[in-house]
């Protein structure tokens, strides 16, 4: 299988042994690495509240999707990691601002901690035609 990294300066640079996204040439499937609420210019966490952090995560995912030649509408699967499931209803409200029906398949789970002490991380899979 042939694969190619997707990178953009409009989303935070990878801070570990991963790519922002990987394009699979065989199927036009793009695997989006987890995004946390970092400002791509400063690499600092944006906001202390859950809504601010969530919006930044979706902006970062959108930037990586654009660098791959798509949009969030091309996402078919999201994995969402929350440090507090009490934010689940707020997540749904915010996600509705970025996605239309049919919504991507999704999992949302509570985890004990995320990098840099943030409240949310999202990764995903998108397909292009």
C-alpha positions as CSV (number, residue, x, y, z in Angstrom):
1,X,0.0,0.0,0.0
2,X,1.2,3.4,-0.9
3,X,0.8,6.2,1.7
4,X,1.7,9.8,1.9
5,X,1.8,12.2,4.8
6,X,-0.5,15.3,4.7
7,X,0.8,18.4,6.5
8,X,-0.3,22.0,6.9
9,X,0.9,24.9,8.9
10,X,-2.8,25.9,9.5
11,X,-3.0,23.2,12.2
12,X,-0.6,22.4,15.0
13,X,2.6,20.5,13.9
14,X,2.9,17.0,15.2
15,X,4.5,16.9,18.6
16,X,5.4,13.2,18.5
17,X,5.9,10.3,16.3
18,X,2.9,10.8,14.1
19,X,1.7,12.7,11.0
20,X,-1.1,15.2,10.9
21,X,-2.8,12.8,8.5
22,X,-1.9,10.0,6.1
23,X,-3.4,9.6,2.6
24,X,-3.8,6.0,1.4
25,X,-3.5,6.2,-2.4
26,X,-5.1,2.8,-2.9
27,X,-8.5,4.0,-1.6
28,X,-8.4,7.8,-1.2
29,X,-8.9,7.3,2.5
30,X,-7.3,9.9,4.8
31,X,-6.6,9.1,8.4
32,X,-6.6,12.2,10.6
33,X,-4.4,12.1,13.7
34,X,-5.8,13.3,16.9
35,X,-6.1,17.1,17.3
36,X,-6.1,18.9,20.6
37,X,-6.9,22.6,21.0
38,X,-3.5,24.0,20.1
39,X,-3.1,27.3,18.2
40,X,-1.1,26.3,15.2
41,X,0.9,29.6,15.3
42,X,1.8,29.6,19.0
43,X,1.5,25.8,19.7
44,X,-0.2,26.9,23.0
45,X,-3.5,25.5,24.3
46,X,-6.5,27.7,23.3
47,X,-9.1,28.5,26.0
48,X,-9.6,27.0,29.4
49,X,-13.3,26.2,28.9
50,X,-14.7,23.2,27.0
51,X,-16.5,25.1,24.2
52,X,-13.4,27.2,23.3
53,X,-11.2,24.1,23.2
54,X,-13.8,22.1,21.2
55,X,-14.0,24.9,18.5
56,X,-10.2,24.9,18.2
57,X,-10.1,21.2,17.7
58,X,-12.7,21.3,14.9
59,X,-10.8,24.2,13.3
60,X,-7.6,22.2,13.5
61,X,-9.3,19.1,12.0
62,X,-10.8,21.3,9.3
63,X,-7.3,22.6,8.4
64,X,-5.9,19.1,8.1
65,X,-8.8,18.0,6.0
66,X,-8.3,20.9,3.7
67,X,-4.6,20.1,3.3
68,X,-5.7,16.6,2.2
69,X,-8.0,18.1,-0.4
70,X,-11.3,17.7,1.5
71,X,-13.5,19.1,4.2
72,X,-15.1,18.0,7.5
73,X,-18.0,16.9,5.3
74,X,-15.8,14.1,4.0
75,X,-15.3,12.6,7.4
76,X,-16.9,9.2,7.8
77,X,-15.7,8.4,11.3
78,X,-14.6,10.4,14.4
79,X,-13.2,9.2,17.7
80,X,-13.7,11.7,20.4
81,X,-11.9,11.6,23.7
82,X,-13.2,13.7,26.6
83,X,-11.8,14.1,30.1
84,X,-15.4,14.7,31.4
85,X,-18.5,13.0,29.8
86,X,-20.6,15.8,31.4
87,X,-19.5,17.8,28.3
88,X,-21.3,15.3,26.0
89,X,-24.3,17.5,25.4
90,X,-22.2,20.6,24.7
91,X,-20.1,18.5,22.3
92,X,-23.2,17.6,20.3
93,X,-24.2,21.3,20.1
94,X,-20.8,22.3,18.9
95,X,-20.4,19.4,16.5
96,X,-23.7,20.4,14.9
97,X,-22.1,23.7,13.9
98,X,-19.4,21.9,11.9
99,X,-21.3,18.9,10.4
100,X,-24.6,18.4,8.5
101,X,-26.5,15.2,8.1
102,X,-25.6,12.5,7.5
103,X,-23.2,12.9,10.4
104,X,-20.0,10.7,10.5
105,X,-20.0,7.6,12.6
106,X,-18.6,8.4,16.0
107,X,-17.4,7.2,19.3
108,X,-17.1,9.4,22.3
109,X,-15.4,8.1,25.4
110,X,-14.1,9.5,28.7
111,X,-10.4,9.2,29.4
112,X,-8.4,10.0,32.5
113,X,-6.1,12.5,30.8
114,X,-5.1,14.0,27.5
115,X,-1.9,15.7,26.3
116,X,-1.2,19.2,27.8
117,X,-4.1,18.8,30.2
118,X,-6.7,19.6,27.5
119,X,-10.4,18.6,27.8
120,X,-10.9,17.1,24.3
121,X,-9.1,15.3,21.5
122,X,-10.6,14.1,18.2
123,X,-9.2,11.9,15.4
124,X,-11.0,10.8,12.3
125,X,-11.1,9.1,9.0
126,X,-12.2,10.8,5.8
127,X,-12.8,9.5,2.3
128,X,-12.4,11.4,-1.0
129,X,-13.8,10.6,-4.4
